[in-house]
Every structure is written in C-alpha cells, then in structure tokens.
Amino acid sequence: MGRYFNVRGFLDCDYPDLEVIRGVVAQYRGAGSRFCLPDDVVALYLGGWLYQDKEINWVAHAFFGASMKSGGVDLLLDQLGRIAELIPESEGTFFVDDDEGGPSCRWDVSNGRVSIG
C-alpha cells in the first residue's frame, strides 16, 4: 500500500489571485512522471484544492486537504513554491503528518517562499 501523509492547509491572498492559483494547479495535470506518480493519481491529488467561491470582505482563501503518498507531498510543495513566486504577498500554513507516526512538519508560505519547519 505504501506510506501516506495527511496534508492540509490554506493560502490567504487577494481575490484575483485565486485564478492565478487555479492556473498553477492546472499546470500540474499530466506531470506525474516528475513526481513518480501515475497521471490519474496526480489528478486525484489536484482535487484536494478548494477555492472560496464567494467574496467575503477583503481576503480570499484557497484550501488544500488530502491523504497522499510522498510523491504527492513533493507535488504540493512544488506547487506552493510556484504560487509563492507568482504571488509573493500570499500567506499560508500547511501541516504534513506521516500516517505511520513519523515526524510531522509545517510549511509556511510568505514573502515569496515556502519555509519548512
């Protein structure tokens, strides 16, 4: 079955930036070989993204949540790095937990980069 990780988190951004995030995510369709994943699994993992569909005041949110293999974790980290480059004012936090009890980590998105802690 393999090792799985529970990954969940969010990005705060401006409303127009949600389309940028959607575009970045869409660019990963068919990129399975880069992450040692079949393309159908990549498509499944990309479905973990949820986007705020109604404006509520001034901050937009994009959320992610999925249980995924390590290749999926690498895929998401790559996406977040690209999003951070394109939208340096975006901010967010993601939590990655090993389903087998290994160490957990936290990714913080801010100032155009992703910090892993």
N, CA, C and O of each residue as an XYZ file, in Angstrom:
468
protein
N       0.822     -1.191      0.000
C       0.000      0.000      0.000
C       0.868      1.258      0.000
O       0.492      2.247     -0.630
N       2.007      1.257      0.678
C       2.871      2.430      0.688
C       2.593      3.352      1.859
O       1.632      3.184      2.609
N       3.453      4.307      1.981
C       3.364      5.272      3.075
C       2.529      6.471      2.643
O       2.666      6.976      1.528
N       1.669      6.913      3.543
C       0.789      8.044      3.251
C       1.020      9.180      4.239
O       1.449      8.969      5.373
N       0.726     10.376      3.778
C       0.856     11.582      4.581
C      -0.463     12.333      4.530
O      -1.101     12.419      3.481
N      -0.864     12.873      5.666
C      -2.064     13.702      5.736
C      -1.605     15.151      5.619
O      -0.874     15.650      6.475
N      -2.036     15.820      4.559
C      -1.599     17.189      4.284
C      -2.824     18.090      4.237
O      -3.804     17.783      3.557
N      -2.766     19.195      4.958
C      -3.869     20.152      4.932
C      -3.338     21.541      5.234
O      -2.371     21.711      5.975
N      -4.000     22.539      4.635
C      -3.572     23.909      4.874
C      -4.351     24.898      4.032
O      -5.346     24.558      3.392
N      -3.873     26.134      4.048
C      -4.590     27.228      3.385
C      -3.617     28.287      2.893
O      -2.485     28.395      3.366
N      -4.088     29.055      1.939
C      -3.406     30.261      1.478
C      -4.368     31.430      1.591
O      -5.542     31.305      1.241
N      -3.883     32.566      2.078
C      -4.619     33.832      2.064
C      -4.055     34.657      0.917
O      -2.842     34.712      0.717
N      -4.947     35.300      0.162
C      -4.499     36.102     -0.971
C      -5.600     37.087     -1.343
O      -6.640     37.146     -0.686
N      -5.367     37.852     -2.392
C      -6.407     38.727     -2.935
C      -7.303     37.898     -3.854
O      -6.878     36.868     -4.378
N      -8.526     38.345     -4.045
C      -9.470     37.577     -4.866
C      -8.972     37.285     -6.279
O      -9.132     36.156     -6.742
N      -8.374     38.246     -6.987
C      -7.878     37.919     -8.337
C      -6.790     36.837     -8.326
O      -6.593     36.142     -9.322
N      -6.087     36.700     -7.200
C      -5.020     35.704     -7.103
C      -5.544     34.271     -7.108
O      -4.792     33.343     -7.407
N      -6.812     34.079     -6.785
C      -7.367     32.721     -6.825
C      -7.263     32.136     -8.233
O      -7.027     30.939     -8.392
N      -7.436     32.969     -9.244
C      -7.306     32.485    -10.626
C      -5.862     32.113    -10.940
O      -5.612     31.167    -11.686
N      -4.917     32.848    -10.379
C      -3.500     32.510    -10.558
C      -3.225     31.149     -9.924
O      -2.554     30.308    -10.523
N      -3.737     30.931     -8.723
C      -3.540     29.651     -8.036
C      -4.168     28.519     -8.846
O      -3.545     27.476     -9.041
N      -5.386     28.718     -9.314
C      -6.039     27.697    -10.157
C      -5.179     27.375    -11.386
O      -5.038     26.215    -11.773
N      -4.618     28.405    -11.977
C      -3.772     28.209    -13.154
C      -2.520     27.410    -12.848
O      -2.136     26.531    -13.619
N      -1.881     27.711    -11.724
C      -0.690     26.955    -11.326
C      -1.060     25.495    -11.112
O      -0.378     24.602    -11.614
N      -2.125     25.249    -10.377
C      -2.551     23.875    -10.103
C      -2.830     23.142    -11.417
O      -2.425     21.991    -11.578
N      -3.506     23.786    -12.342
C      -3.841     23.158    -13.627
C      -2.592     22.775    -14.419
O      -2.617     21.804    -15.175
N      -1.515     23.515    -14.259
C      -0.276     23.218    -14.985
C       0.329     21.880    -14.579
O       1.189     21.358    -15.288
N      -0.098     21.318    -13.460
C       0.464     20.062    -12.977
C      -0.284     18.837    -13.501
O       0.135     17.708    -13.245
N      -1.373     19.038    -14.221
C      -2.059     17.900    -14.850
C      -1.091     17.251    -15.838
O      -0.463     17.937    -16.644
N      -0.981     15.958    -15.770
C      -0.084     15.245    -16.671
C       1.374     15.285    -16.259
O       2.238     14.865    -17.029
N       1.674     15.782    -15.057
C       3.067     15.900    -14.598
C       3.478     14.744    -13.691
O       4.448     14.860    -12.941
N       2.755     13.642    -13.754
C       3.016     12.526    -12.846
C       4.439     12.009    -12.874
O       4.990     11.682    -11.823
N       5.050     11.925    -14.047
C       6.401     11.364    -14.140
C       7.412     12.185    -13.346
O       8.401     11.637    -12.859
N       7.182     13.477    -13.209
C       8.087     14.334    -12.418
C       8.077     13.967    -10.944
O       9.034     14.246    -10.222
N       6.983     13.335    -10.491
C       6.813     13.049     -9.071
C       6.635     11.553     -8.802
O       6.184     11.154     -7.729
N       6.996     10.738     -9.788
C       6.882      9.271     -9.682
C       5.461      8.839     -9.339
O       5.255      7.939     -8.525
N       4.494      9.483     -9.962
C       3.079      9.179     -9.744
C       2.393      8.993    -11.092
O       2.726      9.680    -12.057
N       1.431      8.063    -11.166
C       0.618      7.981    -12.385
C      -0.203      9.266    -12.538
O      -0.571      9.893    -11.544
N      -0.485      9.650    -13.765
C      -1.229     10.885    -14.009
C      -2.617     10.870    -13.383
O      -3.126     11.922    -12.996
N      -3.245      9.691    -13.276
C      -4.568      9.646    -12.647
C      -4.484      9.941    -11.154
O      -5.420     10.497    -10.580
N      -3.373      9.574    -10.521
C      -3.184      9.889     -9.099
C      -2.920     11.384     -8.934
O      -3.415     12.000     -7.991
N      -2.149     11.965     -9.838
C      -1.934     13.419     -9.808
C      -3.277     14.131     -9.917
O      -3.539     15.071     -9.166
N      -4.126     13.700    -10.836
C      -5.450     14.316    -10.998
C      -6.263     14.190     -9.712
O      -6.962     15.125     -9.319
N      -6.172     13.044     -9.065
C      -6.870     12.840     -7.793
C      -6.375     13.835     -6.746
O      -7.180     14.476     -6.071
N      -5.062     13.966     -6.609
C      -4.491     14.866     -5.610
C      -4.807     16.330     -5.913
O      -5.032     17.116     -4.992
N      -4.826     16.699     -7.180
C      -5.161     18.083     -7.533
C      -6.577     18.426     -7.102
O      -6.898     19.595     -6.885
N      -7.423     17.413     -6.977
C      -8.782     17.620     -6.496
C      -8.858     17.996     -5.032
O      -9.938     18.315     -4.534
N      -7.732     17.967     -4.329
C      -7.694     18.375     -2.928
C      -7.758     19.880     -2.731
O      -7.943     20.355     -1.611
N      -7.603     20.637     -3.820
C      -7.681     22.097     -3.738
C      -9.133     22.549     -3.741
O      -9.935     22.067     -4.541
N      -9.471     23.466     -2.854
C     -10.800     24.083     -2.797
C     -10.611     25.593     -2.766
O      -9.716     26.102     -2.093
N     -11.457     26.297     -3.494
C     -11.318     27.740     -3.638
C     -12.580     28.431     -3.158
O     -13.696     27.987     -3.432
N     -12.388     29.507     -2.450
C     -13.521     30.306     -1.987
C     -14.289     30.808     -3.204
O     -13.703     31.421     -4.096
N     -15.593     30.553     -3.248
C     -16.355     30.926     -4.437
C     -17.162     32.209     -4.276
O     -17.754     32.694     -5.240
N     -17.187     32.754     -3.081
C     -17.932     33.989     -2.845
C     -17.030     34.944     -2.073
O     -16.359     34.547     -1.120
N     -17.021     36.204     -2.493
C     -16.202     37.190     -1.784
C     -16.805     37.480     -0.415
O     -17.988     37.794     -0.285
N     -15.956     37.365      0.598
C     -16.339     37.705      1.968
C     -15.299     38.713      2.455
O     -14.179     38.344      2.809
N     -15.673     39.954      2.468
C     -14.776     41.051      2.834
C     -13.575     41.102      1.908
O     -13.767     41.053      0.693
N     -12.369     41.195      2.396
C     -11.239     41.562      1.544
C     -10.173     40.488      1.349
O      -9.263     40.696      0.547
N     -10.238     39.361      2.033
C      -9.210     38.329      1.894
C      -9.824     37.072      1.283
O     -10.857     36.587      1.743
N      -9.179     36.554      0.244
C      -9.608     35.300     -0.382
C      -8.817     34.145      0.226
O      -7.730     34.339      0.770
N      -9.375     32.947      0.127
C      -8.720     31.765      0.685
C      -8.754     30.610     -0.309
O      -9.757     30.376     -0.984
N      -7.650     29.904     -0.380
C      -7.571     28.640     -1.108
C      -7.153     27.596     -0.083
O      -6.221     27.815      0.691
N      -7.836     26.475     -0.080
C      -7.587     25.423      0.904
C      -7.123     24.156      0.201
O      -7.470     23.908     -0.953
N      -6.329     23.353      0.915
C      -5.925     22.056      0.387
C      -6.031     21.032      1.499
O      -5.713     21.312      2.654
N      -6.483     19.840      1.132
C      -6.501     18.734      2.076
C      -6.528     17.417      1.331
O      -7.341     17.229      0.427
N      -5.637     16.494      1.706
C      -5.616     15.164      1.092
C      -4.682     14.250      1.876
O      -3.724     14.701      2.503
N      -4.981     12.972      1.826
C      -4.039     11.942      2.261
C      -3.339     11.479      0.996
O      -3.986     11.088      0.025
N      -2.012     11.525      1.012
C      -1.282     11.281     -0.227
C       0.044     10.585      0.019
O       0.588     10.624      1.123
N       0.557      9.946     -1.029
C       1.881      9.333     -0.980
C       2.944     10.429     -1.048
O       2.640     11.589     -1.327
N       4.191     10.042     -0.788
C       5.265     11.036     -0.719
C       5.424     11.813     -2.023
O       5.764     12.995     -1.987
N       5.187     11.184     -3.170
C       5.258     11.909     -4.435
C       4.237     13.030     -4.503
O       4.494     14.076     -5.100
N       3.080     12.814     -3.893
C       2.053     13.849     -3.840
C       2.469     15.007     -2.952
O       2.157     16.164     -3.232
N       3.182     14.680     -1.869
C       3.694     15.729     -0.982
C       4.690     16.598     -1.754
O       4.665     17.824     -1.653
N       5.559     15.953     -2.519
C       6.522     16.700     -3.335
C       5.814     17.569     -4.371
O       6.218     18.706     -4.617
N       4.763     17.033     -4.972
C       3.979     17.778     -5.959
C       3.383     19.035     -5.334
O       3.475     20.122     -5.905
N       2.774     18.883     -4.164
C       2.157     20.033     -3.500
C       3.206     21.069     -3.107
O       2.988     22.267     -3.288
N       4.332     20.624     -2.577
C       5.389     21.564     -2.201
C       5.887     22.327     -3.428
O       6.160     23.524     -3.345
N       6.005     21.648     -4.550
C       6.408     22.302     -5.789
C       5.371     23.346     -6.207
O       5.728     24.456     -6.604
N       4.094     22.989     -6.116
C       3.025     23.939     -6.448
C       3.103     25.171     -5.551
O       3.019     26.301     -6.031
N       3.261     24.949     -4.261
C       3.302     26.072     -3.322
C       4.489     26.986     -3.599
O       4.373     28.207     -3.493
N       5.623     26.402     -3.951
C       6.781     27.219     -4.296
C       6.507     28.104     -5.499
O       6.892     29.273     -5.524
N       5.840     27.539     -6.495
C       5.500     28.311     -7.699
C       4.483     29.403     -7.382
O       4.606     30.531     -7.860
N       3.479     29.063     -6.574
C       2.471     30.052     -6.173
C       3.130     31.190     -5.397
O       2.829     32.360     -5.631
N       4.025     30.849     -4.479
C       4.711     31.868     -3.677
C       5.532     32.804     -4.561
O       5.589     34.007     -4.306
N       6.166     32.257     -5.596
C       6.932     33.098     -6.522
C       6.027     34.068     -7.279
O       6.358     35.241     -7.448
N       4.885     33.562     -7.731
C       3.981     34.380     -8.543
C       3.166     35.372     -7.723
O       2.806     36.443     -8.212
N       2.875     35.010     -6.471
C       2.070     35.868     -5.586
C       2.843     36.030     -4.274
O       2.473     35.419     -3.271
N       3.912     36.841     -4.258
C       4.764     36.923     -3.071
C       4.054     37.442     -1.826
O       4.511     37.198     -0.710
N       2.942     38.155     -2.003
C       2.215     38.659     -0.835
C       1.253     37.616     -0.257
O       0.628     37.867      0.773
N       1.122     36.454     -0.901
C       0.254     35.405     -0.345
C       0.887     34.856      0.929
O       2.109     34.838      1.082
N       0.032     34.414      1.827
C       0.487     33.836      3.094
C      -0.334     32.593      3.377
O      -1.507     32.512      3.014
N       0.292     31.627      4.030
C      -0.457     30.427      4.380
C       0.356     29.477      5.222
O       1.555     29.662      5.432
N      -0.323     28.460      5.697
C       0.290     27.439      6.535
C      -0.255     26.079      6.127
O      -1.453     25.922      5.889
N       0.635     25.104      6.049
C       0.263     23.732      5.708
C       0.907     22.792      6.720
O       2.044     22.998      7.144
N       0.167     21.766      7.095
C       0.645     20.764      8.038
C       0.766     19.430      7.315
O      -0.128     19.037      6.566
N       1.881     18.735      7.545
C       2.138     17.443      6.918
C       2.413     16.439      8.029
O       3.385     16.572      8.773
N       1.550     15.433      8.134
C       1.694     14.391      9.155
C       1.875     13.040      8.488
O       1.148     12.696      7.556
N       2.841     12.280      8.964
C       3.107     10.926      8.491
C       2.087      9.993      9.132
O       1.986      9.940     10.357
N       1.333      9.260      8.323
C       0.319      8.349      8.856
C       0.916      7.196      9.654
O       0.201      6.523     10.396
N       2.223      6.959      9.511
C       2.877      5.883     10.253
C       3.559      6.399     11.516
O       4.342      5.675     12.132
N       3.278      7.619     11.905
C       3.817      8.152     13.146
C       5.177      8.806     13.033
O       5.777      9.142     14.054
N       5.679      8.996     11.838
C       6.949      9.693     11.655
C       6.801     11.160     12.010
O       5.717     11.600     12.394
N       7.875     11.917     11.887
C       7.814     13.329     12.265
C       6.844     14.125     11.391
O       6.700     13.879     10.193
N       6.199     15.069     12.027
C       5.305     15.997     11.334
C       6.093     17.251     10.983
O       7.126     17.539     11.588
N       5.599     17.986     10.009
C       6.242     19.263      9.717
C       5.194     20.287      9.321
O       4.037     19.966      9.050
N       5.639     21.512      9.300
C       4.779     22.644      8.966
C       5.464     23.436      7.870
O       6.665     23.701      7.932
N       4.691     23.809      6.871
C       5.184     24.666      5.797
C       4.520     26.023      5.943
O       3.298     26.111      6.064
N       5.313     27.069      5.934
C       4.784     28.430      5.988
C       5.085     29.127      4.667
O       6.225     29.147      4.204
N       4.058     29.690      4.080
C       4.182     30.419      2.821
C       4.111     31.907      3.137
O       3.112     32.379      3.679
N       5.159     32.645      2.805
C       5.169     34.100      2.992
C       6.391     34.681      2.290
O       7.386     33.994      2.062
N       6.291     35.951      1.959
C       7.407     36.682      1.348
C       7.973     35.984      0.114
O       9.181     36.021     -0.121
N       7.108     35.352     -0.672
C       7.537     34.742     -1.915
C       8.254     33.422     -1.798
O       8.911     32.991     -2.746
N       8.145     32.766     -0.654
C       8.829     31.474     -0.492
C       8.076     30.567      0.463
O       7.142     30.989      1.144
N       8.501     29.313      0.497
C       7.941     28.321      1.414
C       9.039     27.933      2.391
O      10.112     27.489      1.983
N       8.770     28.101      3.685
C       9.711     27.706      4.736
C       9.220     26.402      5.345
O       8.033     26.252      5.632
N      10.133     25.464      5.540
C       9.777     24.158      6.096
C      10.317     24.071      7.512
O      11.504     24.282      7.763
N       9.411     23.755      8.433
C       9.829     23.665      9.832
C       9.234     22.499     10.545
O       9.500     22.300     11.731
